[in-house]
């Protein structure tokens, strides 16, 4: 099994190019100015009470905050950064000891009516997968986060839920707590 496939099984996942980068093979010199367009994305970065989700923002995990799984001998990560945007998209970047970078992108939905909150991630690239899990942001802006790939799920991993709590991801080769990640707001 390759490193990137295993990463997909346990976290989010994706590498993507810049979709807005100018393509020099096309002539776009006669384009029109669309600065007067309206925003029709209908995004909402608030929960039912009208407050913004604490998850929105930039996060960094490194050192002792890395999960045993990611800091261990297989992944050898030195950092994982995550950005959750109010429009429901995410971007994750992991860096290993050799300096290799793994970019992961997709969309997410959250349910903050539970404690901890639940999250569903729909990875877009490089493979379409679904991950599920839980998270909690404390008053000190520390994010505790645990997700696992659930579709496809060839190894029958079981995602943590608000009822089972942090450290409850189960499946082959995982010990309780191996997949719990801590992030500091940036």
Buried (B, 14 or more C-beta within 10 A) or exposed (E): EEEBEBBBBBBBBBEEEEEEEEEEEEEEEEEEEEEEEEEEEEEEBEBEEEEEBBBBBBBBBBEEBBBEBBBEEEBBBBBBBBBBBBEBBBBBBBBBEEEEEBBBBBBBEBEBEEEBBBBBBBBBBBEEBBBBBBBBBEEEEBBBBBBBBBEEBEBEBBBBBBEBBBBBBBBEEBEEBBBBBBBBEE
